[in-house]
Amino acid sequence: MDQKVIFLDVDGTLANDSGIIPDSAYNAINLARENGHLIFLSTGRSKAELFDHILEIGFDGIIGAAGGYIEVENEVIFHQFVEREAIEHLVRFFNHHNVDYYLESNGGLFASENCKLRIEEIINRTIAERPDLKEEMEQGLRPFQQVLKDNENLIREDINKISFLGSDLPFEFIQKEFESKFEVIPSTVPIFGENSGELSIKGINKAIAIERVLKYLKKNRTDTFAYGDGLNDLEMLAFVQHGIAMGNARSELKEIADDITFTPDQNGLFQSFKKYGLI
């Protein structure tokens, strides 16, 4: 089989909604790479959120910050930061409306005053309500919560993307406030609650990033696969030759996908890799 280039979202695709990566996904990636295929992460996460247990699987490159950062075989080929003025605007806005948020950079995650405590409360409440999820919460979400830095200056020059937690402020109101500067989508982490979401730089998306990667590698679009579950995967799945939605994907994604596989916990990546002869 000709060499294929495969792009994998993380939350809800490589990992389940609690951040746990099933053994079958590790196996699928290792087997596909042994067969000579190239595998890239293509995620909304910035590098500071790509923990060792993810990167140790082994990848040929990273598309991070929903397309704002691109690394191919440890070489950075593209990186765009959020303008300082836009950071000042959103910090003022979210603080005024009591919305918890964190700023994502490759060097760290910088949390608003109450954000780290709020995520800890979400984890503890989830464990209290669903004791069966304790191990998943401790392995998946707890490391993310612990890596958040609070009491730091939030007006920064190194920010890739911003995430905000659910609040009483309607998502549509937040979207309208920032739509001229940002792509604003619902959060890819359901546990963050209603009206939670993500802001990434306008004009940046995973499809544009994939185009850059293919040009760098001198590869054709006909050799591409992509897997995703959220709204920031729409352009990616539409762009590649084989755009595959996970079983837990949003309905908008399933409608435009070339195929639908199973959920992460149902070994969706492994099943699909096998179906297409990648492994």
N, C-alpha and C positions, 0 to 999 in steps of 0.2 A: 504494500500500500504506500502511495506517495506520502511524504511528510506533511502532516497537518499542523496548523497552529490553533490551539484551543485556549479560549479565554473564560475564566471562571470567576463569577461573583463570589463573595465570601458569605455574608449574612443571609441565611435562608436558602443558600445554594450549596456551597462547600460545607458550611456549618448549619446546624439547625437553629431555631429561634433563640435558644439558650447559649449559642456560641460553641456547641459541641460538634466536633468533626467525627463522623462515624468511621470505623476502621475500613469500611468498604471504599470510602473516598480516598484514603491514603493509598490503598492497594491499586485503585483505578489509575491514579496519577503516576505512581511508580511504574506500573506495567506499561502505560501509554508512553512514558518517557523512554523506557527500555526499548520500546518499539520504534524509537526515533522521532516521535512527535514532540513538538514544543508546547509547553503549558505555561500560560501567564495568569497571574491573578488580575482581575479587573474589578475593582472594588471602590466603594465610596470611602472606605477607611483610608486614613493617612498612615504613613509608615510607623508612627509611634503606636498605632493600634494593631499592627501586624506582629503579634507576639511570637516568641520563639517556637511554640508548638505548631504554629501555622507555617512559618518560613522553613522550619526543619524538614517539612515534607519534601521540599526541593522544587523550585520553579525556575523557568528560563527568563523570567522578568516580571515586572509589576506595573500595572496601571493603577495608580492610587488617586484618592481625592476625586473620584468620579471622572477621571481624565485629566486632572490638573497636574499630575506628576507621572512621568514615565521612566522606567528603568529597564534596560535590556542587558542581561548578563552583567549585572552590577555597574553598568554605565548609565548615568542619567542623561537622557536625550531630550527631556522637556520638563520644565517646572515653572508654573505660573502661580504667583501669590495674589491674595485678595488685597486690593488697594487700602491703604491706611484710612482714608476718608470713609470708606464703606464699613470698616471695622468700627470706627468711632460712631457711625450712625446706628449700627445694630446694637452696640453695647448700650448706648443711650436708650434706644427703643425698648430692648428687652428688660433693662433695669427698671425703666419707668413702668412697664406693664407687669412686673414681677414674674417674668418668664425665666426659668432656669435654662442655662445653655453652656456649651463648652466650645472652645476654639481649637481646631485641629491643625497641628503642624507636624512635620516629620520628626521634630525634636521633642515633642510633648503635647499633651492635651491640657488646655488651660481652662479651668472651670470657673463659672460665676460663683458668687458668694455661697449660695445654698445648694448648688448642683450636686456636689459630691455626697453630701448628707442625704439629699433627696434620692439619689440612685441607691444608696445603702438602704434606705427605708423601703424602696421598691423591692430590692432583693429579699430583705427580711420578711416583708409582708407576703411575698410570693411563697417563700419557704414555709411560713406559718399556715398559709391557706392550702398549699400543695406540698406536704412533706416529701412526696415522691420525687419532687424536682430539686431537692436540696443539693444533691451531687452535681447536677447540671448547673445550678446557679453558682455554686462554689468554684467550679472549673471554668465555666464560660463567662459569666458576667462579673464575678468578684474581682478577677485580675484587672479587668477594664476599669472598674470603679476605683481600685487601689492606685492605678497609674495616673489618675486625674490629679492635676496640680491646682491647688487653690491658693489664695492670697498672693497671686502673681499679677504683674501688670498685664492687663488684657488688651491694651492698645499696642499692637505688635505688627512687625513687618513680615513675619515668617508664616502667616496663616494660609492654609490651603482651602479650608472649608469650615463650615459651622454647623453644629447640631443643636436642636433645642427640644426640651422635654414638653410633655403635654401640660396644658394650663386651661384656664377659662377663656383665654383669648382665642377666638375662632381661627382655624388654620387659614381660611380664605382672607382674613384681615391681615395676617402676617404676610401671606403671599402677595397681596396687593401692595403692601408697604415696600417690599423689596424686589418686585418683579422687574424693575428697570435695570438692576445691577446683578441679580442672582437668578439661577434656576432654583425654584423652591418646590420641593417634593415632600410628600408624607414620609415619616421616618421608616427606615428599613428594619427597625428594632421595635416590634409591636409592644413590648413591655414598657416602653417609654410613654405610652398612653395616648389618649385622644388629643388631637391638635398638635402632636409632636411632628418634627420634620427636620429637613436638612437644607442648607443653603450652599450651593456651589457656584463658581464663577460662571456668569452668563456666556454662552458661546463655547463652553467647554462641555464635552460629554464623552462617554466611553467609545462611541463610534469614531469620533474624530481622532481619539487616542489610538484606536486600533489601526486606523489608516496610517498614522505616523509610524507605528510599529512595523506594519507590512512594508512600507516604503524603506525603512531602515534595514529590514531583513531581505529586501528584494523578493518578497513573496506575493502571491496572488490572493485576491479575496476568495477565489474558488476553493482555496485550501483551508478555509476557516470554519471553526465551530465556536459557539458561545452559549453559556448556560447562565440563567438568571431567574430572579423571582420578583424584583421590585420595579418601580417606575423609572429608576435611573438606569435600568437595563433595556428600556424600550428601543432606543436608537441602536444599541449594540446588537440586539437580536435581529433587528430589521436590516442591519448592514452586512452581517456575515452570511456565508453561504448556508450554514445550518444553524439557525437560531432556535434554541431549545429552552422551553420554560419548565421550571420545576413544578411538581404536583401541587405545591403550596403557593404558587405564583399568583399575583394579582390577576384578575380577570382580563384587564386591559392588555397584559403581557401575553396571556394564553391566546387571545384573539389574533395577535400578529405573529405568533411563533410558528415555525415550520413543524414543530413537534412538541409534545409534552411528555416529560418523563415522570418518575415518582418523586416523592419528597426526599430530603436528605436522610431521614430516619428509615425510609423504605429503600435505601441504597440507590437513589435516583441517578447519581453520576455513574456509578459502576454499571448499572443496568443499561444506561444509554451508551456508554463507551463500548460495551459489549455488542449492543445492537448495531452500531455503526462500524464495527470491526477495528476500533482503535486499540482494543486489547484482545 
